[in-house]
Amino acid sequence: MILRRLADAIREQNWFTVFIEVLVVVVGIFIGLQVDDWSQYRQDRRDELLYLDRLHGEMMSAEKLSARLLKRRIERQQVAVELVDAVFGSSGSDSLSDLECQTISSMHFFNIAVSGLSAVDELTASGRMGILRNTELRAALGALKQAHEAVGTYIRIQNEVANDLTHLYPDLIRVEAYFDTSLGEIYSRVTCDLPGMRKNQAFLNDFSNNADVYDAYVRDGVAPWAGQMQRVHELLDRNLGLQQPAEEHRIE
């Protein structure tokens, strides 16, 4: 109808009518685009809230899965640093504590639940990461994805270069499994022959390799990933208006 009136006005050289009809068309298109943009904005805000809730839930699950082994890996790395002096005689001690002995026997363990966030993968694959308006959160999620990939690479590589000292040196490290009724878990009781270790150069070489590998695994892989997990969790809490206990999720 509008096109017919416009064509008639042009034939009649009624330029005022032409102007009005063109203006109506332009205004109609502009209003239509504005309505579409407003509708898309509202949909994006709904989706943003859904994804923030989902990301928070996935983060809680990922932290719960990794919490136990994460704590142990970081503690063992700190013990390993002190072990270097103890094994090589710099500490002045002629014996190892139970924890130090257990650390020697487990420095080839790199397993830990390093869970990804499927919501991040979906947003990235669909090109909709921009619906998360907080630029700091978007950057933190990108950094977390990189840290996740890095720790996975560390686990794969370190498993190939670490030595199972309990298998290679059974005369120096004795392991006895037992069931801890208080914890409901099977644990290992480990005894170490420190004087024998100091006299065995092959052991010292393999121990030094393990200490270096385990330190790099935690310092450059696990700790940065855990710290980025903590950072993302804090930002999600802030965006969702949640209060996080100060001591929770803290990685030193």
TORZA-451930 format. One record per residue: residue in one letter; x, y, z of N, C-alpha, C, CB in turn. Coordinates in steps of 0.1 Angstrom, whole numbers, padded with zeros to 4 digits, always signed. Atoms other than C-alpha are relative to their C-alpha. Last residue first. Glycine has a CB too. Example, Ala and Ser with C-alpha at 12.3 -4.5 7.8 and 13.67 -1.06 7.14 Angstrom:
TORZA-451930
S-0009-0011+0000+0137-0011+0071-0008+0011+0008+0004+0005-0014A+0009-0012+0000+0123-0045+0078+0009+0012+0000-0010+0000+0012
This chain:
TORZA-451930
E-0012-0007-0003+0484-0195+0494+0011-0002-0010+0005-0003+0015I-0012+0008+0004+0452-0207+0479+0012+0009+0003-0001-0004-0015R-0012-0008+0000+0420-0194+0496+0012-0009-0003+0002+0006+0014H-0006+0000+0013+0388-0212+0485+0014+0007+0000-0009+0006-0010E+0003+0010+0010+0371-0202+0517+0007+0001-0013-0016+0000-0002E-0010+0011+0000+0388-0181+0543-0002-0011-0010+0001-0006+0014A-0013-0004+0003+0370-0149+0535+0010-0011-0001+0005+0010+0011P-0008-0001-0012+0336-0165+0534+0014+0003-0004-0001-0013+0008Q-0009+0012-0001+0319-0157+0500+0008+0001+0013+0009-0001-0012Q-0011-0002-0009+0289-0134+0499+0008-0012+0002-0005+0006+0014L-0002+0010-0010+0268-0137+0468+0011+0004+0009+0002-0014-0006G+0004-0006-0013+0256-0108+0447+0001-0009+0012-0013+0006-0001L+0013+0006-0004+0256-0128+0415-0004+0006+0013+0001-0015+0001N+0010-0003+0010+0283-0107+0399-0014-0005+0004+0004-0007-0014R+0002-0014+0001+0304-0107+0430-0011+0004-0010+0013+0008-0003D+0007-0004-0012+0300-0144+0436-0003+0015-0001+0009-0003+0012L+0014+0005+0001+0310-0150+0400-0008+0004+0012+0000-0015-0002L+0007-0008+0009+0341-0128+0404-0015-0004-0002+0007+0001-0013E+0002-0013-0006+0352-0146+0435-0008+0009-0009+0013+0006+0005H+0011+0002-0010+0347-0180+0418-0003+0013+0007+0005-0010+0011V+0013+0001+0008+0367-0168+0388-0011-0002+0010+0001-0012-0010R+0003-0013+0006+0396-0158+0411-0013+0001-0007+0011+0005-0009Q+0004-0009-0011+0396-0190+0431-0005+0014-0005+0011+0001+0010M+0013+0005-0004+0397-0210+0399-0006+0008+0011+0001-0015+0004Q+0009-0006+0009+0426-0188+0388-0014-0005+0002+0004-0004-0015G+0001-0014-0003+0445-0196+0420-0010+0007-0010+0013+0007-0001A+0009-0002-0012+0438-0233+0415-0002+0015+0004+0007-0007+0012W+0013+0004+0004+0452-0232+0379-0010+0002+0012-0001-0015-0004P+0007-0011+0008+0482-0211+0390-0014-0004-0004+0008+0002-0013A+0003-0012-0007+0489-0236+0418-0006+0011-0008+0013+0005+0007V+0011+0001-0009+0485-0268+0398-0003+0013+0007+0002-0011+0010G+0012+0006+0006+0507-0260+0368-0012+0001+0010+0003-0014-0003D+0003-0006+0013+0538-0238+0374-0013-0006-0006+0011-0003-0009R-0003-0015+0001+0544-0243+0411-0005+0006-0013+0015+0002+0002V+0008-0008-0009+0527-0277+0415+0001+0015-0002+0003-0004+0014Y+0014+0004+0002+0541-0295+0384-0010+0009+0009-0002-0015+0003A+0005-0007+0013+0574-0276+0386-0015-0003-0002+0008-0004-0012D+0000-0014-0003+0579-0288+0422-0005+0008-0011+0014+0005+0004Y+0011-0003-0008+0570-0323+0413-0002+0015+0004+0000-0009+0013V+0012+0002+0008+0594-0325+0384-0012+0004+0008-0001-0014-0005D+0001-0011+0010+0623-0310+0404-0013-0001-0007+0012-0001-0009A+0002-0012-0008+0617-0333+0434-0002+0012-0009+0012+0002+0010N+0014+0000-0005+0613-0363+0411-0003+0013+0007-0003-0012+0009N+0008-0002+0011+0646-0356+0393-0015+0002+0004+0001-0012-0010S-0001-0014+0004+0664-0351+0426-0009+0003-0012+0015+0002-0004F+0007-0009-0010+0650-0384+0438+0001+0014-0004+0006-0002+0014D+0015+0001+0003+0661-0402+0406-0008+0008+0010-0004-0015+0001N+0003-0006+0013+0697-0389+0410-0015+0000-0003+0008-0008-0011L-0001-0014-0002+0698-0396+0448-0003+0007-0014+0014+0004+0004F+0012-0005-0007+0685-0431+0442+0001+0015+0001-0001-0006+0014A+0011+0002+0010+0712-0438+0416-0013+0005+0006-0001-0015-0004Q+0000-0011+0009+0738-0423+0440-0011-0001-0010+0014+0000-0007N+0004+0005+0013+0729-0447+0468-0001+0011-0010-0013-0008+0001K-0011+0008+0005+0748-0438+0500-0002-0004-0014+0003-0011+0009R-0012-0010+0002+0724-0410+0510+0012-0007-0006+0004+0006+0013M+0003-0009+0011+0694-0434+0505+0012+0009-0003-0012+0009+0003G-0002+0007+0012+0710-0460+0527-0003+0008-0012-0009-0012+0000P-0015+0002+0002+0714-0435+0555+0002-0008-0013+0005-0008+0012L-0007-0013+0004+0677-0424+0550+0015-0002-0002-0002+0010+0010D-0014+0002-0005+0662-0459+0550+0008+0012-0004+0006-0014-0005C-0011-0004+0009+0625-0450+0546+0014-0003+0007-0001+0014-0004T-0012-0001-0008+0593-0465+0561+0012+0002-0010+0003-0012+0009V-0013+0000+0008+0559-0460+0545+0012+0002+0010+0000+0011-0010R-0010-0003-0010+0525-0468+0559+0013-0002-0006-0002-0010+0013S-0013+0007+0001+0501-0465+0530+0008+0004+0012+0007+0002-0013Y-0012-0009+0000+0464-0456+0534+0012-0009-0001+0000+0009+0013I-0012+0007-0001+0431-0473+0527+0012+0009-0002+0000-0011-0012E-0008+0000+0012+0402-0451+0536+0012-0010+0002+0004+0013-0004G+0007+0009+0010+0373-0450+0561+0007-0001-0013-0014+0005-0002L+0002-0007+0013+0389-0420+0578-0008-0008-0010+0013+0004-0006S+0005-0014-0003+0387-0433+0614-0004+0008-0012+0010+0007+0009T+0014+0001-0003+0390-0470+0602-0006+0014+0004-0002-0009+0012D+0002-0010-0010+0423-0463+0584-0015+0000+0004+0005+0014-0004F+0013-0006+0000+0428-0495+0564-0002+0009+0012-0012-0010-0002Y+0009+0003-0012+0464-0505+0559-0013+0008-0002+0007+0003+0013A+0013-0006+0001+0489-0507+0530-0008-0004+0013-0008-0005-0012E+0009+0009-0005+0526-0513+0537-0014+0006+0001+0004-0005+0015V+0014-0004-0001+0553-0496+0518-0009-0011+0004-0005+0006-0014R+0010+0011-0002+0590-0500+0522-0014+0005+0002+0004-0009+0012I+0013-0005-0003+0615-0475+0507-0010-0012+0001-0005+0010-0011L-0001-0013-0007+0652-0482+0507-0013+0006+0004+0007+0010-0009D-0009+0002-0012+0653-0519+0498+0001+0013+0008+0013-0005-0004P+0007+0006-0011+0623-0514+0475+0008-0002+0013-0006-0013-0005Y-0009+0001-0012+0643-0489+0454-0008-0006+0012+0006+0013+0004L-0014+0001+0004+0629-0489+0418+0009-0003+0012+0004+0013-0006H-0002+0011+0009+0593-0497+0427+0015-0002-0003-0008+0001-0012T+0003+0011-0008+0591-0473+0457+0002-0013-0008-0015+0000+0005L-0011+0003-0009+0609-0447+0437-0002-0012+0008+0004+0011+0009D+0007+0006-0011+0583-0446+0409+0011-0005+0009-0010-0011-0004N-0003+0014-0004+0602-0422+0387-0008-0005+0012+0015-0001+0003A-0002+0003-0014+0589-0391+0370+0003-0014+0002-0013+0004+0008V-0014-0002-0004+0595-0383+0333+0002-0003+0015+0004+0014-0003E-0009+0007+0008+0563-0396+0316+0015+0001+0004-0001+0005-0014N+0002+0014-0001+0539-0387+0343+0010-0008-0008-0014-0004-0004Q-0006+0004-0013+0553-0352+0343-0001-0015+0002-0005+0008+0011I-0014+0000+0002+0543-0348+0306+0008-0005+0013+0006+0014-0003R-0004+0010+0010+0507-0358+0310+0015-0001-0002-0006+0004-0014I+0003+0014-0005+0501-0340+0343+0005-0010-0010-0015-0001+0003Y-0010+0003-0010+0519-0308+0330-0002-0015+0005-0001+0009+0012T-0013+0003+0007+0498-0308+0298+0010-0004+0010+0004+0012-0008G+0002+0012+0007+0466-0310+0319+0012-0005-0007-0012+0000-0010V-0002+0010-0010+0479-0282+0341-0002-0014-0006-0010+0002+0012A-0014+0001-0004+0484-0261+0310+0002-0010+0011+0005+0014+0006E-0007+0008+0010+0449-0268+0295+0015-0002+0004+0000+0008-0013H+0005+0013+0001+0432-0257+0327+0008-0009-0010-0015+0000-0003A-0006+0007-0011+0454-0227+0330-0004-0014+0001-0003+0008+0013Q-0014+0002+0003+0444-0216+0295+0007-0008+0011+0007+0013-0003K+0000+0010+0011+0407-0221+0303+0015-0003-0004-0008+0005-0012L+0002+0013-0006+0412-0202+0335+0000-0011-0010-0014+0000+0008A-0013+0004-0007+0428-0173+0317-0002-0013+0007+0004+0011+0010G-0009+0004+0010+0397-0171+0294+0014-0005+0006+0003+0012-0009L+0004+0013+0005+0374-0172+0324+0009-0005-0012-0015+0001-0006A-0003+0010-0010+0393-0144+0341-0004-0014-0005-0006+0002+0013A-0014+0002+0000+0391-0123+0310+0005-0011+0009+0008+0013+0003R-0003+0006+0013+0354-0127+0307+0015-0003-0001-0005+0009-0011L+0004+0014-0001+0350-0120+0345+0003-0007-0013-0015-0001+0003E-0009+0007-0009+0370-0088+0342-0003-0015+0001+0000+0007+0014T-0012+0003+0008+0350-0077+0311+0010-0007+0009+0006+0013-0006N-0011-0003-0008+0317-0080+0331+0013-0004-0007-0001-0006+0014R-0004-0014+0001+0290-0079+0305+0012+0004+0008-0012+0009+0004L-0005-0002-0014+0287-0117+0301+0006+0014-0001+0011-0011+0004I+0012-0002-0009+0266-0117+0269+0004+0002+0014-0010-0011-0002G+0003-0014-0002+0299-0112+0250-0012+0003+0009-0001+0007-0013M-0007-0004-0013+0308-0149+0255-0003+0015+0003+0015-0002-0002R+0008-0009-0008+0282-0155+0228+0006+0004+0014-0013-0008+0003G-0004-0014+0002+0304-0168+0200-0008+0009+0009-0002+0003-0014S+0012-0007+0006+0285-0202+0200+0003+0015-0003-0012-0001+0009A+0003+0006+0013+0317-0222+0206-0011+0008-0007-0004-0014+0003T-0010-0002+0010+0329-0198+0233-0003-0005-0014+0013-0006+0005L+0000-0014+0003+0296-0197+0252+0011+0003-0011+0003+0009+0013E+0012-0004+0008+0293-0234+0250+0000+0014-0004-0013-0003+0008D-0002+0006+0013+0329-0241+0262-0012+0004-0009+0001-0015+0001V-0009-0008+0007+0324-0216+0291+0002-0005-0015+0014+0000+0007A+0007-0012+0004+0292-0234+0301+0010+0009-0007-0005+0007+0013S+0007+0002+0013+0311-0267+0300-0007+0012-0004-0010-0012+0001L+0013-0005-0001+0335-0256+0327-0007+0000-0013+0001+0015+0006G+0002-0012+0008+0366-0278+0329-0014+0005+0003+0001-0002-0015S+0013-0001+0007+0374-0302+0357-0001+0013-0008-0012-0001+0009V-0001-0014+0006+0410-0308+0368-0012+0001-0009+0013+0002-0008A+0011-0003+0008+0405-0337+0392+0000+0014-0005-0013-0003+0008I+0009-0010-0007+0440-0345+0404-0012+0003-0009+0008+0013+0004N+0014+0000+0003+0465-0372+0395-0007+0010+0009-0006-0014+0003F+0004-0013+0006+0501-0362+0396-0015+0001-0002+0008+0003-0013F+0014-0001+0001+0516-0390+0418-0004+0014-0005-0007-0004+0013H+0003+0003+0014+0553-0395+0411-0015-0001-0002+0006-0014-0004M-0003-0011+0008+0562-0377+0443-0001-0003-0015+0015+0005+0002S+0011-0005+0009+0544-0403+0462+0003+0011-0009-0012+0003+0009S+0006+0011+0006+0571-0424+0480-0011+0004-0010-0006-0010+0010I-0009+0006+0009+0592-0394+0488-0006-0011-0008+0012-0006+0008T-0002-0009+0011+0562-0376+0502+0010-0006-0010+0005+0014+0005Q+0012+0002+0009+0553-0406+0524+0002+0009-0012-0013+0004+0007C-0001+0013+0006+0588-0405+0539-0011-0003-0010+0001-0011+0010E-0011-0001+0009+0585-0368+0546+0002-0013-0008+0013+0004+0007L+0005-0008+0011+0551-0372+0562+0011+0001-0011-0004+0014+0004D+0009+0009+0008+0564-0401+0584-0005+0008-0013-0012-0004+0009S+0013+0001-0006+0593-0379+0595-0009-0009-0009-0007+0014+0002L+0011-0007+0007+0628-0386+0581-0013-0002+0008-0002-0005-0014S+0012+0008+0002+0659-0395+0600-0010+0009-0007-0005-0005+0014D-0003+0014+0004+0695-0385+0604-0012-0008-0002+0010-0006+0010S+0009+0011-0006+0688-0347+0606+0004-0013-0006-0015+0003-0003G-0006+0005-0012+0716-0321+0600-0008-0011+0007+0001+0011+0010S+0008-0004-0011+0695-0302+0574+0005-0005+0014-0014-0006-0001S-0002-0014-0003+0721-0303+0547-0008+0004+0013-0004+0009-0011G-0007-0002-0013+0722-0341+0547+0003+0014+0004+0013-0006-0001F-0014-0003+0003+0713-0346+0510+0008+0004+0013+0001+0011-0010V-0006+0012+0007+0680-0363+0519+0015+0002-0002-0007-0002-0013A-0001+0011-0009+0671-0336+0545+0007-0012-0006-0015-0004+0004D-0011-0002-0010+0681-0306+0524+0001-0013+0009-0003+0012+0008V-0013+0000+0008+0660-0319+0494+0011+0002+0010+0000+0012-0010L-0006+0013+0001+0632-0329+0518+0013+0000-0007-0010-0009-0008E-0009+0003-0012+0625-0293+0527+0007-0013-0001-0009+0000+0013V-0010-0010-0001+0613-0285+0492+0009-0002+0012-0006+0014+0001A-0011+0004+0009+0595-0318+0490+0011+0010+0000-0006-0001-0014V-0008+0010-0007+0574-0309+0521+0012-0004-0009-0008-0012+0004Q-0007-0007-0011+0561-0278+0504+0009-0009+0008-0010+0007+0009Q-0011-0008+0007+0553-0298+0473+0008+0008+0010-0007+0009-0010R-0011+0009+0003+0535-0324+0495+0011+0008-0008-0004-0012-0009E-0007+0003-0012+0513-0297+0510+0012-0009-0003-0009-0008+0010I-0007-0012-0005+0503-0284+0476+0008-0002+0012-0010+0012+0002R-0011-0002+0010+0495-0319+0462+0008+0013+0005-0006+0003-0014R-0011+0010-0002+0475-0328+0494+0012+0003-0010-0004-0014-0003K-0007-0003-0013+0454-0297+0493+0012-0009+0002-0010-0002+0012L-0007-0012+0002+0447-0302+0456+0007+0004+0013-0010+0012-0004L-0013+0002+0006+0439-0338+0462+0008+0013-0002-0002-0008-0013R-0008+0009-0009+0411-0330+0487+0014-0002-0006-0007-0014+0001A-0004-0006-0012+0397-0299+0469+0010-0010+0008-0012+0003+0009S-0015-0001-0001+0396-0313+0434+0005+0004+0013+0004+0011-0010L-0007+0012+0005+0361-0326+0432+0015+0000+0002-0003-0002-0015K+0003+0011-0010+0346-0299+0455+0008-0013-0005-0015-0003+0001E-0008-0002-0012+0363-0272+0434-0002-0011+0010-0004+0014+0007A-0015+0002+0003+0349-0285+0402+0009+0001+0012+0004+0010-0011S-0003+0015+0002+0314-0289+0417+0014-0002-0003-0009-0005-0012M+0001+0007-0013+0314-0253+0430+0003-0015-0001-0014+0002+0006M-0012-0003-0008+0327-0240+0397-0001-0007+0014+0001+0015+0001E-0011+0009+0005+0299-0259+0378+0013+0003+0008+0002+0003-0015G+0002+0014-0005+0273-0243+0401+0011-0009-0005-0013-0005-0006H-0002+0000-0014+0287-0208+0396-0001-0015+0005-0009+0009+0008L-0015+0000-0003+0290-0213+0359+0003-0001+0015+0005+0014-0006R-0005+0012+0004+0253-0223+0358+0015-0001+0002-0003-0003-0015D+0005+0011-0010+0241-0194+0378+0007-0013-0004-0015-0001+0000L-0007-0003-0012+0262-0170+0356-0003-0010+0011-0003+0014+0005Y-0014+0005+0001+0249-0188+0325+0008+0003+0012+0007+0007-0012L+0000+0014+0000+0213-0183+0335+0014-0006+0000-0009-0005-0012L+0002+0005-0014+0219-0147+0345+0000-0015+0001-0014+0006+0005E-0012-0003-0008+0235-0140+0311-0002-0005+0014+0002+0016+0000D-0010+0011+0002+0207-0158+0293+0013+0003+0008+0004+0000-0015R+0005+0012-0006+0181-0135+0308+0010-0011-0001-0014-0004-0007R-0001-0001-0015+0202-0105+0301-0005-0012+0007-0008+0013+0004D-0014+0001-0004+0208-0116+0265+0001+0001+0015+0008+0010-0007Q-0003+0014+0001+0170-0121+0260+0015-0003+0005-0002-0006-0014R+0007+0007-0011+0163-0086+0272+0003-0015+0000-0015+0002-0001Y-0007-0004-0012+0190-0072+0249-0007-0007+0012-0001+0015+0002Q-0012+0008-0001+0176-0092+0220+0007+0003+0013+0009+0003-0012S+0004+0014-0003+0141-0078+0226+0012-0009+0001-0009-0005-0012W+0005+0001-0014+0155-0043+0228-0004-0014+0004-0012+0010+0002D-0011-0002-0008+0175-0047+0196-0004-0001+0015+0007+0013-0002D-0008+0012+0001+0145-0061+0178+0012+0000+0009+0005-0003-0014V+0008+0010-0007+0123-0032+0190+0008-0014+0001-0014-0002-0006Q-0002-0003-0015+0150-0007+0180-0008-0011+0008-0006+0013+0003L-0014+0004-0004+0152-0024+0145+0002+0003+0015+0011+0008-0007G+0000+0015+0000+0114-0022+0141+0014-0005+0005-0002-0005-0014I+0007+0005-0011+0114+0015+0152+0001-0016+0001-0015+0004+0000F-0008-0003-0012+0141+0023+0127-0007-0005+0013+0002+0016+0001I-0012+0009+0000+0123+0005+0099+0008+0002+0013+0009+0002-0013G+0005+0014-0003+0090+0022+0107+0012-0010+0001-0010-0004-0011V+0003+0001-0015+0108+0056+0109-0005-0014+0004-0011+0011+0003V-0013+0000-0008+0124+0050+0075-0003-0001+0015+0007+0013-0003V-0008+0013+0002+0091+0039+0059+0012+0000+0009+0004-0002-0015V+0007+0010-0007+0071+0068+0074+0007-0013-0001-0014-0002-0006L-0003-0002-0015+0098+0093+0063-0007-0011+0008-0005+0013+0004V-0013+0005-0002+0096+0079+0027+0003+0001+0015+0011+0008-0008E+0001+0015+0001+0058+0083+0027+0014-0006+0003-0004-0004-0014I+0007+0006-0012+0061+0119+0041+0000-0016-0001-0015+0005+0000F-0009-0001-0012+0088+0129+0016-0007-0007+0012+0002+0015+0003V-0012+0009+0001+0069+0115-0014+0008+0000+0013+0008+0003-0012T+0005+0014-0003+0037+0132-0002+0011-0010-0001-0011-0003-0010F+0003+0000-0014+0056+0165-0002-0005-0013+0005-0010+0011+0004W-0012+0003-0008+0071+0157-0035-0002+0001+0015+0011+0010-0004N+0004-0005-0013+0038+0154-0053+0011-0003+0010-0014-0006+0004Q-0010-0009-0005+0054+0149-0087-0005+0007+0012+0003+0010-0011E+0007-0013-0001+0021+0132-0099+0010+0011+0004-0011-0001+0010R+0005-0003+0013+0042+0102-0110-0007+0013-0001-0010-0011-0004I-0012-0004+0009+0062+0104-0078-0005+0003-0014+0010-0012+0000A-0005-0014-0003+0030+0106-0057+0012+0004-0009+0004+0001+0015D+0010-0009+0005+0015+0075-0074+0005+0015+0002-0014-0002+0006A-0002+0000+0014+0047+0055-0068-0010+0010-0006-0003-0014-0006L-0013-0007+0003+0047+0065-0031+0002+0001-0016+0012-0008+0006R+0002-0015-0002+0010+0056-0028+0013+0008-0003-0004+0003+0015R+0009-0005+0011+0017+0022-0044-0002+0015+0002-0014-0007+0001L-0007-0001+0013+0047+0016-0022-0009+0005-0011+0006-0014-0004I-0009-0011+0000+0028+0024+0009+0007+0002-0013+0010-0001+0012M+0008-0012+0000+0000+0000+0000+0009+0013+0000-0009+0000+0012
